[in-house]
Structures are given as structure tokens and as C-alpha cells.
Amino acid sequence: QVQLVESGGGLVQAGGSLRLSCAAPGSVFSIRTMGWYRQAPGKQRELVALITSGGNINYADSVKGRFTISRNNVRNTLALQMSSLKPEDTAVYYCNAVFASDYTEFQDWGQGTQVTGSS
């Protein structure tokens, strides 16, 4: 079973920066898409940023210009550089990956890492 490992969360002052990382173990499946999602207490999980194996990137409007998603296809790692953090960014952030072979496709989630932007 695939297990994504996240790191980099923490508590920062508003306006500060954090870098989240996610590592996927090697497998026989290729990683089609990797992304970051977040979930605040009492709210539904929402997409923050997504990047495909071909390099196409989508950001939520709320983070455009502040967050940067990147991936290393050789190391199977994903990163989210977060700048100008706001209290509204406070949430648990989850790494997601979509795996595919010729015959099947599935997704997996990291355990989540807490990000808190203090005012």
C-alpha cells in the first residue's frame, strides 16, 4: 500500500513563509497527478494547488501569487512553498497523489500537516 509522507507544517506569524514537502515511496505505478489540499475545522477539504506529470499547474484563487507548487519526478517528491501567509490559510494540509498503470488508477493521501498563520 502506498503511503505519502508529509512534513514542513508549523506555526508562523501572518506574512511569514513555510515550505511543505511530500514524499511518495517507489512503486510499480506512475504518478499522474500530485496536489495539495487543505481542510479547516468545520469545513470541507478544498484544493490548494495541483500539478500534473506534464507540468500543468492549477491554483486556488485564494493562494495565487503567494503559493508555489513544484514536483520532482525523479525523486517522487512534491513541495508547496507558501509565502505571505494569512490567518485564513490555517488548516490541515494534505498531500494527494493519483497513481496509474495500464489497467488501474487510484489515489492516496498523506496524513496531513498543520499550518497555522497567527495574527
N, C-alpha and C positions, 0 to 999 in steps of 0.2 A: 504494500500500500504506500502511496506517495505521501510524504509529509513535508509541507513547506515550513521553513523556519524563519521567523521574523525577528528583527532587532532594531534598536535605534529610537524607540519611543522615550518620552520623558516629559518633564515639566519645564517650560520656558516662559519668559515674560513675553507679553504681546510685542510684536515686532521682531522677535528672535527667530532663530532657524533651527531646524532639525533635519537629519537625514535618516530615512528608514531604509532598511535593507531586507531582502528576502532571498533565500537560497532554496533551490529545488534539488533534491538528490537525483543522481543519474538514473535513467530508466530506459526501457525499450521504446517509450513513447516520445514523440516530439512535442514540444511546447508551442502551440499555435498562438496563444494569446496570454499575456500576463497583465494584471491590473491591480490597482489599489482601490479598496472600498473602505467606507467608514460608517460607523453606527454610533450615534449619540444616545444617551439614555432616553428611553421612551419613544424613540424614532426608528424608522425603518433604515435598513442598510442602503447606502447610496454609493454610486460610482464616483470616484475621485478622478482617476486617470486610467487610461488603457493604452497598451501598446501591443501591436501585432508582431508576428515573426518577420513581417516585411517592413516594419518600422513605422507603420501608420499609428498616429497618436491622437487620442481624444481626451480632452479635459472637461471636467465640470466647469460651468461658467464661474462658479464661486471661487475657483482656485486658479483660473487662467492668469498668467503673468506673475504668479507667486510660487507655484509648484512646478517642478520639472521631473518627469518620469523618464527612466532610461533602463535598458537591459543589456546584459552581456550574454549573447547567445552561445558563447563558448563555455563560459563558467556557469550558465544557467542561473544567473542572479538578476534581481530586479531591485531598483532603487527609486526612492522618491525624495528629492531634495525640496524641502519646504522652507520658504522664506517669508518674511513679513507675516508671521503667524498671528492669528486673531483668536480671541476667546471663542468665537463661533467655530473654529476648527477643532475644538475639543471633542474627542471621540476616541473610540477604539478603532484602530486602523487594521484592516485585514488584507493580506496578500492573496491573490487568486491566480490560478493558472489553469488553462484549458489544454489538456493533453489529447493527442490524436495518434492513431495508427491508420493503416489502410482499412481497418474494419470496425473501429470503435472510437469513441470520443467521450471524455469525462473531464470533470473539473475537480479541483481540490482547493482547500482553504488553509491559510495559516491560522495559528492560534489567536492572533490579534495582539496588538501592542498599543498601550495607552499613550495618547498625545494630549497634553493639556497646555493651552495657552492662557496664562494668567493675566489678569488686568491690573 
